[in-house]
């Protein structure tokens, strides 16, 4: 018996569209001011995480070594 495998890309795309529609319905019910506040808070949090990760990854700068030739 040949049957289609479950969990293919079209199924995932369909569920992503359903999730996007749910977000739209919730945003409409909550009101534009609350949605803007939530988006602003998420952007600030994402910026803080990005800044913390980029500052944590920096390696200390190597000391500048000066080599002088002897005559």
Kinemage of the C-alpha trace (Angstrom):
@kinemage 1
@onewidth
@group {chain A} dominant
@subgroup {mainchain}
@vectorlist {calphas} color= white
{ca unk a 1} P 0.000 0.000 0.000
{ca unk a 2} L 1.364 3.355 -1.024
{ca unk a 3} L 0.395 6.253 1.164
{ca unk a 4} L 1.618 9.812 1.522
{ca unk a 5} L 4.084 10.480 4.321
{ca unk a 6} L 2.787 12.660 7.116
{ca unk a 7} L 4.365 15.962 8.109
{ca unk a 8} L 5.388 17.191 4.679
{ca unk a 9} L 6.162 20.759 3.715
{ca unk a 10} L 2.612 21.605 2.560
{ca unk a 11} L 1.273 20.600 5.978
{ca unk a 12} L 3.795 22.789 7.792
{ca unk a 13} L 2.986 25.711 5.486
{ca unk a 14} L -0.724 25.288 6.162
{ca unk a 15} L -0.221 25.304 9.930
{ca unk a 16} L 2.006 28.383 9.667
{ca unk a 17} L -0.814 30.175 7.836
{ca unk a 18} L -3.252 29.101 10.553
{ca unk a 19} L -0.859 30.413 13.226
{ca unk a 20} L -0.487 33.709 11.365
{ca unk a 21} L -4.263 34.065 11.152
{ca unk a 22} L -4.529 33.354 14.900
{ca unk a 23} L -1.993 36.094 15.633
{ca unk a 24} L -4.005 38.489 13.474
{ca unk a 25} L -7.228 37.643 15.298
{ca unk a 26} L -5.599 38.097 18.704
{ca unk a 27} L -4.009 41.408 17.609
{ca unk a 28} L -7.374 42.691 16.414
{ca unk a 29} L -9.076 41.683 19.646
{ca unk a 30} L -6.364 43.179 21.866
{ca unk a 31} L -6.262 46.552 20.174
{ca unk a 32} L -3.550 48.389 18.302
{ca unk a 33} L -2.034 50.156 21.316
{ca unk a 34} L -1.451 46.926 23.215
{ca unk a 35} L -0.036 45.211 20.137
{ca unk a 36} L 2.416 48.077 19.576
{ca unk a 37} L 3.520 47.916 23.213
{ca unk a 38} L 4.088 44.171 22.973
{ca unk a 39} L 6.063 44.519 19.727
{ca unk a 40} L 8.169 47.330 21.212
{ca unk a 41} L 8.903 45.219 24.284
{ca unk a 42} L 9.912 42.248 22.149
{ca unk a 43} L 12.208 44.431 20.031
{ca unk a 44} L 13.867 45.893 23.130
{ca unk a 45} L 14.339 42.422 24.608
{ca unk a 46} L 15.780 41.077 21.345
{ca unk a 47} L 18.160 44.051 21.133
{ca unk a 48} L 19.323 43.445 24.693
{ca unk a 49} L 19.979 39.773 24.008
{ca unk a 50} L 21.872 40.637 20.820
{ca unk a 51} L 23.993 43.241 22.619
{ca unk a 52} L 24.769 40.881 25.493
{ca unk a 53} L 25.792 38.095 23.136
{ca unk a 54} L 27.945 40.337 20.969
{ca unk a 55} L 29.705 41.831 23.997
{ca unk a 56} L 30.250 38.377 25.496
{ca unk a 57} L 31.876 37.018 22.343
{ca unk a 58} L 34.524 39.687 22.048
{ca unk a 59} L 38.020 38.432 22.654
{ca unk a 60} L 40.456 40.750 24.352
{ca unk a 61} L 42.629 42.613 21.885
{ca unk a 62} L 46.140 41.211 21.721
{ca unk a 63} L 48.856 43.493 23.020
{ca unk a 64} L 50.682 45.311 20.281
{ca unk a 65} L 54.207 44.017 20.179
{ca unk a 66} L 56.893 46.283 18.799
{ca unk a 67} L 59.922 44.614 17.320
{ca unk a 68} L 63.044 46.662 16.857
{ca unk a 69} L 65.982 45.660 14.769
{ca unk a 70} L 69.369 45.818 16.340
{ca unk a 71} L 72.159 47.378 14.372
